[in-house]
């Protein structure tokens, strides 16, 4: 299904509600807006299979833009609104976008990328305009709300990290299926989570992330209402559950932690009994935190493990998790294989690389080496996200490590290579290693260990150098990707071949944490 099909039967049903203002967009309004944008895009020369990029905060017209791109059969890249100009510029050019949509909120950055994205032929801006951009509202309002002919489903191409430290697009491929063709996620959300036309789905995360984007669109496909928070606030989140009688939501464990840290009187004053399904993913959830959430909300907590690549989906409900504490679940649409470095399958309860055997094909855009590294070395067609784990006797999967040294802080993927590439260029740095260290609220935080040209003589010199290096990194990267703390050592552990033994460093910081990730 798609919004237009829902609007045909229930035109006035709310499709989107903005949490902070209560502004409501009906399915009819969403469908008409998406149709108008699809007409604009087609008139601008964008045909099915072409690329478009947008960089927007959680905005009332976000879904109009998403569905408009989808209606036009485009490959759309939702960019983080927290990227630096250099990062945003790179993604726009790398994905081959022919059109770019942003908002007045991003005007300064929009002005900068306007001169460095030569392949863009259409630039639109919400809530105002600057030189080089047309008004989104004026442009779209002039287009007809009629449907394009022979519509096919568009698809997202979201960005993850590449082997060089630059982000890489996860290319799923455009299937050219008729618009509204049921998706695998629609089936999962319907069967596992019982999302339907009566569902009120509360989304507290930035919509440019894969899970919020795909699950809210799937809620629309199934006829439900998506309530969008502009920013997560623990007390406000609970207030919204009570106000709208929320039935479904998706969170990351950091949000659980923040709610549990609220004063008990504050936390328990809100009625959460309408919740039928609270889904979490994207980061490890401490066992005690999850137990407390199940005690509080009841057995409505569901967990899954999957990636933007879509090659596998591992799932467990509350009862399954309580019987297998710490698991991320059992695979539903693939077979899980645990293999050693040579591709040999390992016995139960022995850790190795997690591979999925499924019929899903993906590649990393413009990164054949990263694509190759995700494949089974013995050529059996299995693919991996690079995570390490083991299976128990009941075929439940447990993760024991994470791809390369990717850091997940508050549900956000952070790739240390990016900040390492920046810091190594500082004139006072000889060597650097960046990795995740324990953080009770966010799961992990970014740590750098630096070998400086000259070791600081005292704590004051160390503080000054740390401050200087943090500022240097933040000038080039989004703040969340930069180290929150930096330690200094006279030498980092490297093999004579030059390989950095980052694991030795990381283990020092994790040995007292009582967990591996």
N, C-alpha and C positions, 0 to 999 in steps of 0.2 A: 504494500500500500504506500501512499504518499499523501501529503496534506490535501491535495485537490480531491482525492477520492474520499477522504474523511469529510471534507467540506460539503460534498454533494449530499451527504446524509445529515450532517450536523454542523451547518455553517457557523452557528454562534457559539459552539463549544470552545472554551479557552484552549489555545495551543501553547501559548507562552504567557507566563505571569512574571513580571520583574519584581523581585522580593522587596527592594528598598522603596519602591513607589506604588506598587500594586498595579502598575500599567499592564493591561491585558491585551493580547493580540489573539483574535479568534482564528479558527482554521480557515475561514473564508478570507480574512485579511492577510493571513500568511500566504495562502495560495495565490491570491491576486498580486501581492508584492513580489513573490518569487517568479510568477509569470512575467511581470513587467521587466524584472531584471534579466530574465532569460532572453527576452526580446532585445533588450539593450546589448547584451553580450553577442547575440547572433548578428545583430546589425553592425556591430563593431568588427565582425569578421572572425569571431571565435566559433569554431565548429567542434563537434564531438571529438574528444581525444586531445584537444588543446588544453594548455595549462593556464591557471589563474592563481594569483596569490592574494591574501588579504591579511592585514594586521590591525586588529580591532580589540578593544576591551570588551567585557561582557556587556553587550549593548542591546537595546530593544529590537534592533533590526538585524541582529546577528543571524537568526535563523532564516530570515527572508533572503539574506545573502547566501547562506549555505544551500538552501533549497533552490534558489535561483541558479546557482552554479550547477547543482545536481540536475535540475530540469534541462539545462542546456547541454548535458552530457559531457561536462568538463572534468578534468583532473584538477582538483582544488587543493591548495596548500594553505592551511591555517597557520600563520606565524605567531609565535609568542609575542605578546605586547611588551615583554621585558627584555627583548633582545637589544644589543647595542646596534648602532647604525651599520657598522661593518658586518655584523652577523646577519642583519636583515637584508642588506644589500647582496650579500653572498647567496642567500637562499632564493631571493627573487630571480637572480640571474641563473643560478644553478638549475632551478626547476623548469626554466624555460618559459616563465610566465609571459603572457601577452597582455594581461590586464592586471591592475593592482587597485585594491580598494582599502581605504583606511579611514580614520576619523580625525576630527579637529583636535582631539585629545593627543594625537600623535603628530601634530602639525610640524614641529621642529624636525623630527626624524624624517617625516614625509618629504620635506623640502630638500633634505640632504640626499635621499636616495633617488629623487627625481632626476638628478644629473648623472647618475651612475648606473641606470637600468635602461639601456638604450632599446631593448626589445619590447618595452611596454608601449602599447599603442592607445590604451585607454586607462586613465587615472581618475578615480572617483573618490570624493571625500564626504563623509557624513558630518552633519552638524556645522557646516560652514565650508569654506574653501580657501585655498591659497594659490599662488601662481603655479601653473602647471597641472592643476587639478580642476575637474568639473564638480559641481555640486551633485552629490549622489541623489538627494531628494528631487531636485529639479529635473535631472536627467531621467530618472526612473518614472516620475509622475507623467511625463510626456509619452511614455511607451504604452502600447495597448496591453490590457490584462488577458489577452487571448493566449491560448496554449500554442507552443511551437508544434509543428507537425512531426510525426515519426520520432517521438522523444525516446531517448535511451537513458539509463541510469548513469549518472556521473560517479566518480570515486575520489576518495581523498588520497593524497600523497603527503604524509606527515614526515617530519624530519627527526632522525636519530643521529648518533655520532658516527663518523667514518674513521678509517684507520689513520688518517692524517690529523685527526683531532677536529676537522671540520665536520659539521653535521651533514648527514646523507639522507636523501629521501627514500622512504620505504615504498617501493613501487609494486603495487598489487596488480596493476594492469586493468584496462577498461574492458569489461566483458561485452559491451554493446548489447546488453539485454534490455528489453522494453521497460520503460519507466514503471516502477512499482513491483518489479519482479521480487518475490520474497528473498530476503537475505538470510544467511546462516545465523547472524546475530538476532534477527527477528524471531527465528525459531527458538533459539536459546532463551531469549527474554520472555517469550510467551510460555514456554514449557517449564523452565526452571524457576523463573521469578514471577510468573503470572501477571505480567504487565498487560493491561488491556485498556479499553475505552474509558473505564472508570478510574484509572490510576492517576494519582497525583505524585509526580516524580520530582523530588527536590534535588537540584544540582548545585553544590556549594563550591565548585572548582572552576578555574579558567576554562573556557570552552575550546581553546586551541589545543588542549590535550586530547589524546586519542579517545580515552574512555568517556569523558564528558560529551565530546562531540558525537561519538557514535551512539552512545546510549540515549542521549536526548533525541537524536534523530530517529532512533528506533522506537522510542516512546511515541513520537508523532506518527510513525508508520502504523503503530498499533492503536492509534486513536486517543492516547493519553495526553495529559497536560504536563508541561515542564515548567517548574518554578525555578527561576534563575537568581542565585545570589551573586551580587557583584563582587563581594569579598566574603570570605568565611569569618564568622564570629560565632563562638560556641553558644553563647546565650541566645543570640538572634536565631541561630539555626534551630534550637529547641523551640523557640517561640513560633517559628514558621511551621514546624510540624503540628503544633497545637492549633494554630490559626487556620491552616488549610487542610487539616486532617490528612497529612501526607501519608501515602501508602508505601512509597518506594523512594530509595535514595542510594547514592553511591558515595563512599567516603574513602579517605586514606587513614591509616592508623594514627597519624598525628592529630587528626580531628577527634578521634576517640579520646586520646590523651588529654586534649584541651577541655573536652566536656567533662571528663572525670575529675579534672582539677578544679572545676567550679565549686563554689561553696555548696554543700549538700542541699541546703534549703532552697537555693536558687535553682539548682539542677533538677530537683524533684517537683518543682511547682508546675512544670509544664506536662501536659498530657501527651504521652507518646504512644498511647495504646492503638492508634490508627495504623501504626507501622506494621506492614506485612512482610517487608523485605528490606533489610539494610545490607547493601553489598559493599565489600571492601576488597581492594587489590592494590597493586602498584608498589607496595613496600612490605617488608616483614612486620608482622604485628606481634609484639611481645605476648607471651602466653598469658601472663597475669592480666594484662590489659584486656585481652579478648574474653577471658573468663568473667571479668567484672562487667563488660558490656552485655554478655549473655545473661548474667544475673540481673542486670538492670532492665534490659529491653525484652528479655525472653529469647526463645530459640528462633529469632527472626534474622540472625546474622548469617550472611552467606559470603563465602570467599571464593575468588578465582585467581588463577595464575595464567597469564597469557601475555603476548606482546603485540605491538602494532602490526607485526608481520602476519598475524592471523594464522599461523601454522599449527596451533594447538590450543586447546582450552581445557584447563584442569580446574575442578570445582569440588567444593564440599559445603554442606549445610551445617547448622549448629550441632545437630546430633552426631553427624559424622566426625566433626572436629573434636567434640568432647570425647569421643571414643578413640581418637587418634590425635591428641594434643600436639600442636606444632605443624601438622600437615597443611599443605595447600590444596589437597584433594586428589581426586582420581580423574584421569583424562576421559573426556566425553566424545570428542570427535577425532581422535587420533590415538595411536599406540605409542606409549612412552618406552624408550630404550635408554639404558644407562650404559655408557661406553667409556673405555679408557682412551688414552691419547692416540692409540693406533686404531680405534674403532671397534675393538673387541668388546662384546657385551659382558657386563659385570654381574655377579650374583646379587641377590636381594641383600639390602642393608649395607651395601658397599657403594661409596660415593664415586661419581664420575660425571662426565658431561651428559646433560639431559638432551636427548634427541626426540623429535616428533616424527612419526611416520604418518603422513596424511597426504591428501591430494592437493594441498594448497601450494601454489608456486609464488615466490616473491623474489625480488632482487633489490639491491641497494643502488639507487640511481647514481651513475657515473663512478661507481666504486666496485669494479670486478673482483678486487682482492677481498674486500669485506664480504661480498656475495659468496665467493669461493670458500671463505673460512666458515661460513654458516652451513656448509654441506658436509654430509657424512664422508669421511676419507675413503671408505670402501665402496663408494658409489651406489649405495642402496636407495638413494633418493630421500633419505632422512635429512631433516634440517634442525638447527639448534639456535637458540637465543644466546648461547654461550654460558648458560647457568650450570651450576654443579649441584647434584643432589642424589638421592637414593630412593628406592622403592621398598616398602615393607611387604610382608607376606600377603596383605590384603590389596596390594597394588596401589596404595596411597603414596603420593610423592611428597618428599621433604626436601627443601632447598638448604644446602649447606654453604654455598658460596654464590657469587654473582659474576656475571660476564665481565671478563677482564678485571678491572678495578672500578667499574662504574659505581658511582655513589648515588644512593636514593635518599634524599633529604626531604621529609614531609611529602613524599609521593612524587617528587620531581626528580627526573633522571639528570645526573650531572656527570660529565665525562672529564676526568682529571687531565687528560692529554691537552685539552684546550688551555687550561691555566698554566700547565707546565711549559707549553710552547711560548707563552707570554713571559713568564718569570725567567726562563733561561736566557732571555735576551737582555735582562737588566745587567748593567755593567758591574754590579757588585755581587753577582751570582755566578758560581762556578758549576754547581749541579743542583738539581731539584727533583723531589718526588712529591706528588700530590695523591692523596687517597682519603678514604672516609674513616672517621673515628667515631666512637659511640657518642650519641646524644639522646638523652632519655625522652625528650619531647619529639624530636624530628627523626629518630632512628639513627641517623648519621649526620655528621657535619664535615665540611671540607677542611682538611689539614694539609699544610705544606711543611716538608722538612728540607731545609736549604743548606747547602755547603757554600758559605760566602767566601769572597776573595780574602777578607780579613775577618777573623772571628771577633765578635763583640767582646770588649774587655769587661763589661759589667752589664747589669740588668737594664740600666738606662740606655746604653748604646744598643742593646738588643731590641728594646722597645722602639727606639727611633728607626732602626733598620726595618723592623716588622711593619711599622706604620708606613714607611716609604714603599715597601714592596706591595703591601695591600693596595695602596693608592695607584701604583703602577699597573697592577692587574686590573683594577676596576676601571681604568681609563680605556681598556680595550674589550672587557668582557662584562656581561651582566653580573650584577652583584652576587647573586646566588651561586654563581659558578666559581667565585673567588674564595681563597682560604679565609676562614674565620680566625685562624690562629696559625702562627709560623714558628717552628723550632729551628735552631741552628746547630749544625754539627760540623766538625772539622773535615769529615769525609763520609760519603754515602757508600753503602755496600754494593760493589759492582764486581762482576766476574771479569777475568782478564780479557774476555772477548768484548766487554763493554756492556753486557746485559745488567740492568739494574735489578737487584734483589729487593724489589718493593715489598714482597710478601714478608721478608724479615722485619722490615720497618713497621708494616701494618700490624703484624702479630704482637709487637711490643705494646701497642695501644689498645689492643682488643683482649689481651690475655686475662685481664681482670673484669671484663664485661659480662662474662657468663653466657655469651652467645657468639656465634660465628659471623652473623650478618645483622 
